[in-house]
């Protein structure tokens, strides 16, 4: 019997379970997967250039002047409460304009009325332009924008030109 135990121990030593050299590659814990690249391949470009926005058509300019004059007419109401003023102004403002004029105290606005026709500033496009609007307190520059043809012109900024 002791001979059988000795033979078993000797044979067990011939097969070392910790020897990984006999394991297939997919079971080898020290073998790592093929490295993957973390560097992305540069995108191929078609050499396209951004196209400038088209110039504002006469109809587009006319509707922008009308919108700017309306914006300044509503803006120039220093006798309104802040809430009344905001309720009237907000529909005429872009998102950035609404944020910029949130909390505006209308009593600080010196203009009280539009006194003439607005004029388009050079560089007008079909989606963004500036209109100069005369008031009893001087000229105001109204920056307008819209998302595309047929969309309403909305004010981003209204400022006196003497501040420029």
Rosetta blueprint (number, residue, H / E / L):
1 X L
2 X H
3 X H
4 X H
5 X H
6 X H
7 X H
8 X H
9 X H
10 X H
11 X H
12 X H
13 X H
14 X H
15 X L
16 X L
17 X L
18 X L
19 X L
20 X H
21 X H
22 X H
23 X L
24 X L
25 X H
26 X H
27 X H
28 X L
29 X L
30 X L
31 X L
32 X L
33 X L
34 X L
35 X L
36 X L
37 X L
38 X L
39 X L
40 X L
41 X L
42 X L
43 X L
44 X L
45 X L
46 X L
47 X L
48 X L
49 X L
50 X L
51 X L
52 X L
53 X L
54 X L
55 X E
56 X L
57 X L
58 X H
59 X H
60 X H
61 X H
62 X H
63 X H
64 X H
65 X H
66 X H
67 X H
68 X H
69 X H
70 X H
71 X H
72 X H
73 X H
74 X H
75 X H
76 X L
77 X L
78 X L
79 X L
80 X L
81 X L
82 X H
83 X H
84 X H
85 X H
86 X H
87 X H
88 X H
89 X H
90 X H
91 X L
92 X L
93 X E
94 X L
95 X H
96 X H
97 X H
98 X H
99 X H
100 X H
101 X L
102 X L
103 X L
104 X L
105 X L
106 X H
107 X H
108 X H
109 X L
110 X L
111 X L
112 X L
113 X L
114 X E
115 X L
116 X L
117 X L
118 X L
119 X E
120 X E
121 X L
122 X L
123 X L
124 X L
125 X E
126 X L
127 X L
128 X E
129 X E
130 X E
131 X E
132 X E
133 X E
134 X E
135 X E
136 X L
137 X L
138 X E
139 X E
140 X E
141 X E
142 X E
143 X E
144 X E
145 X E
146 X L
147 X L
148 X L
149 X L
150 X L
151 X L
152 X L
153 X L
154 X E
155 X E
156 X E
157 X E
158 X E
159 X E
160 X E
161 X H
162 X H
163 X H
164 X L
